[in-house]
Amino acid sequence: MEELEAELARARDLDVSDLADAIETIGFECTRCGKCCKSEDDDPHTATVFPDEVRELEDSGGQKDDDSRDVRNGEAAPTSPSQSSRDWRDVARPMPYGLDEDGSGETFEWALQTDSCGDCTFYEEGEDGTGACTVHDDRPLICRTYPFSVALGGTSQPMGEAVDEAGMVRAHECEGLGRDITREDAETLAEALKERAVTELEEAIDVRDNFSPANPGPGETVVHDSEGAKHPDGTAYEG
């Protein structure tokens, strides 16, 4: 069994109750500070979103743009029929790592789209400074489980090195750590954390198995995901 397949087997065997115990030990409550949704040190927000998650967000409602929503004061205008669905690029952008300065080249996976400030395009900040997600019920697994990850190879570790850990669970920088969490919330988070670990490893295996260098031309961008090579608009890249 290859390394990724071995880690996937371990992910599938994770005990949700054990993960919940670890989360309770560390403690967490979201303070709605918005730091995990905003740009940092002038670097745009970067959070992995997988193809199925992109499609869910495409189908989940009106798109957020300057015509429909004032991001800074949180006031939403009525949604018009033309805003009843999103395009792929409204949701996701090519993961920037490995691309040239002009955004061309080949990269792996997708990042949530950002606004002109470099914040997640689905992030809103109210007048009181607290943040909110405009697609909260449909948010990707990386967002559902922040600031936690599991100690398995082939899974992502958000926002740098872990600052705390318990069992298989690692906690990354967040001002909400160390706060009381109910058992129900800990179990919900643990279920999502296991799902994310399994999904990330399944995606990694499919990316590996489907990968073939595209050798794009000047100015072209190719994204390799679990479904093959794609243009930035999510359509298949034929070369």
Sequence and secondary structure as in RCSB ss.txt:
>XXXX:A:sequence
MEELEAELARARDLDVSDLADAIETIGFECTRCGKCCKSEDDDPHTATVFPDEVRELEDSGGQKDDDSRDVRNGE
AAPTSPSQSSRDWRDVARPMPYGLDEDGSGETFEWALQTDSCGDCTFYEEGEDGTGACTVHDDRPLICRTYPFSV
ALGGTSQPMGEAVDEAGMVRAHECEGLGRDITREDAETLAEALKERAVTELEEAIDVRDNFSPANPGPGETVVHD
SEGAKHPDGTAYEG
>XXXX:A:secstr
  HHHHHHHHHHT  HHHHHHHHHHH B      GGGS BTTB    EE HHHHHHHHHSS    TTTEETTTTE
E    GGGSS  HHHHEEE  TT  TTS EEEESEEE B TTSSBTTEEE TTS EEETTGGG  HHHHHTTEEE
S TTS  TTSSEEEEETTEEEES TTBTS   HHHHHHHHHHHHHHHHHHHHHHHHHHHH       TT EEEEE
TTEEE TTS B   
